[in-house]
Amino acid sequence: MSKLRILIVEDEPVIAENISMYLDNADFEVSGIAYDSLEAKDQLITNTPDAAILDVNLESEEDGIDIAGYINEKFQLPFLFLTSYSDKETLERAKKVKPSGYIVKPFNEKTLLASLEIAISNFASEKNHSLPPLSLDKINSFLLSPISDREFELLQLLYEGITNTQIAEKLFISINTVKTHLKSIYLKLDAGTRIDVIKKLRGIMLK
């Protein structure tokens, strides 16, 4: 529940499973795999992820760049392209939807995970820049069960879009301790995912 949830949109099942395997670690989990644009939109609506990995060329009516435009319009979450296409025309179309990353196949696990971490963190920083900084007193004024000082430390790092491993390293605690604190935070904010937490925090800070 406390991991960053990633939607994979990829029409090649073998590649999709490889990506899924790479994401099966302490920081990420796969929210779903979509093999075409209709499945991708359904997943975004019914099982909204924290971020998405999009293949550009999909065997469907709309391609990954079209899905990216839909994400920008409806969800405002980070996404990166993972594609074998790097021609000028594709790149020009891709630039218009402002991806958080663009990886050309073939790729390896380290490149994918590093790109994903950077994409999510940069996206969070950009979005949070226009909002007031988090205030523990203000957050707690909207909650029945208050966030503790220690939980607020984790909450600030989560809000910055960093992974569980990075939180553990910054606070010198174990991954399990991070997960325990995040579980408590989720309950207090009545949130089911990281993106729910961030949306609620942004909403509180704008009130």
C-alpha positions in Angstrom: 0.0 0.0 0.0 2.9 2.4 0.7 4.8 1.7 -2.5 4.7 3.9 -5.6 2.1 2.4 -7.9 3.0 2.3 -11.6 0.7 1.6 -14.6 2.4 -0.2 -17.5 1.0 0.5 -20.9 2.7 -1.8 -23.3 1.3 -3.9 -26.2 4.1 -6.6 -26.1 3.3 -9.0 -23.2 6.9 -10.2 -22.8 8.2 -6.6 -22.4 5.3 -5.7 -20.1 6.2 -8.7 -17.9 9.9 -7.7 -17.9 9.0 -4.2 -16.7 6.7 -5.6 -14.1 9.5 -7.8 -12.8 11.8 -4.8 -12.6 9.2 -2.9 -10.6 8.7 -5.7 -8.1 10.8 -4.3 -5.3 10.7 -2.3 -2.1 9.8 1.0 -3.7 7.4 0.2 -6.6 4.5 -2.0 -7.4 2.5 -2.5 -10.6 -1.0 -1.1 -10.3 -1.9 -2.7 -13.6 -0.9 -3.6 -17.2 -2.7 -2.3 -20.2 -2.1 -3.6 -23.7 -4.1 -1.0 -25.5 -5.5 2.5 -25.2 -8.9 1.4 -23.9 -7.4 -0.7 -21.1 -5.1 2.2 -20.3 -7.9 4.6 -19.9 -10.0 2.2 -17.8 -7.0 1.6 -15.5 -6.4 5.3 -15.1 -10.0 5.8 -14.1 -10.7 2.8 -11.9 -7.2 2.2 -10.4 -5.4 5.5 -10.6 -1.6 5.0 -10.3 1.1 7.3 -9.0 2.9 7.3 -12.4 2.7 5.6 -15.8 5.2 4.0 -18.2 3.9 4.3 -21.7 4.9 2.6 -24.9 4.5 5.0 -27.8 3.4 2.5 -30.5 0.3 0.7 -29.4 -1.8 -1.7 -31.6 -4.9 0.3 -30.9 -6.9 3.4 -32.1 -4.8 5.7 -29.9 -1.1 5.5 -29.2 1.0 6.2 -26.1 1.3 9.9 -26.9 -2.5 10.2 -27.1 -2.7 8.5 -23.7 -0.2 11.0 -22.3 -2.4 13.8 -23.5 -5.4 12.2 -21.7 -3.3 11.9 -18.5 -2.4 15.6 -18.7 -6.0 16.6 -19.1 -7.6 14.3 -16.5 -5.1 13.2 -14.0 -1.9 15.3 -13.8 0.5 12.5 -12.9 4.0 11.8 -14.1 4.6 9.5 -17.0 7.6 8.5 -19.1 7.8 7.0 -22.6 9.5 3.6 -23.1 9.8 3.1 -26.9 11.8 1.9 -29.8 10.9 5.1 -31.7 13.3 8.0 -31.7 12.7 9.6 -35.0 12.2 13.4 -35.2 8.4 13.2 -35.9 7.8 11.0 -32.9 10.0 13.1 -30.6 8.3 16.3 -31.7 4.9 14.8 -30.9 6.2 13.5 -27.6 7.6 16.9 -26.5 4.2 18.5 -26.8 2.8 16.3 -24.0 5.8 17.1 -21.8 6.8 13.6 -20.6 8.9 13.3 -17.4 11.2 10.9 -19.2 11.9 9.2 -22.6 13.7 5.9 -22.7 14.6 4.3 -26.0 14.5 0.4 -26.2 16.4 -1.7 -25.4 16.6 -0.7 -21.8 17.9 -2.2 -18.6 16.6 -2.3 -15.0 18.8 0.4 -13.6 18.0 2.9 -16.3 14.3 2.3 -15.9 14.2 2.5 -12.1 16.5 5.6 -12.0 14.4 7.4 -14.7 11.2 6.6 -12.9 12.5 7.9 -9.5 13.7 11.1 -11.1 10.5 11.5 -13.1 8.3 11.2 -10.0 10.4 13.4 -7.8 10.8 16.2 -10.4 7.0 16.1 -11.1 6.2 16.4 -7.4 8.6 19.3 -6.9 7.2 21.2 -9.9 3.6 20.7 -8.7 4.3 21.6 -5.1 6.3 24.7 -5.9 3.2 26.7 -6.5 1.6 25.6 -3.2 2.3 26.7 0.4 4.7 24.5 2.3 3.2 21.7 4.4 2.1 22.8 7.9 1.6 20.2 10.6 -0.8 22.4 12.5 -2.9 23.1 9.5 -3.0 19.4 8.5 -4.0 18.3 12.0 -6.8 20.9 12.2 -8.6 18.9 9.5 -8.0 15.4 11.1 -9.7 13.6 13.9 -6.5 11.7 14.8 -3.4 14.0 14.6 -0.3 13.3 12.6 2.7 13.0 15.0 6.0 15.0 14.6 7.7 11.8 13.3 5.0 11.0 10.9 5.1 14.5 9.6 8.8 14.0 8.8 7.8 11.0 6.6 4.9 12.9 5.2 7.1 15.7 4.0 9.4 13.2 2.2 6.5 11.4 0.7 5.1 14.7 -0.5 8.4 15.3 -2.4 7.8 12.1 -4.4 10.7 10.0 -3.1 10.7 6.3 -2.6 10.4 4.2 0.6 14.1 3.3 0.4 15.1 7.0 0.1 12.9 7.9 3.1 14.5 5.1 5.1 18.0 6.3 4.2 17.2 10.0 5.0 15.7 9.2 8.4 18.0 6.3 9.3 15.2 3.8 9.8 14.3 0.5 8.2 12.0 -0.1 5.3 9.5 -1.9 7.6 9.5 1.1 10.0 8.8 3.4 7.0 5.9 1.2 6.0 4.5 1.1 9.5 4.5 4.9 9.7 3.0 5.3 6.3 0.2 2.9 7.1 -0.7 5.1 10.1 -0.5 8.2 8.0 -2.8 6.6 5.3 -5.4 5.7 8.0 -5.4 9.2 9.5 -5.8 10.8 6.1 -8.3 8.2 5.0 -6.2 7.5 1.9 -5.6 4.3 0.0 -2.6 5.3 -2.1 0.2 7.7 -2.2 -1.6 9.8 -4.8 -4.6 10.0 -2.5 -2.3 11.3 0.3 -0.8 13.9 -2.0 -4.2 15.1 -3.3 -5.5 15.5 0.2 -2.5 17.4 1.4 -2.6 19.8 -1.6 -6.3 20.3 -0.9 -5.7 21.1 2.7 -2.9 23.5 2.0 -5.1 25.4 -0.5 -7.9 25.9 2.1 
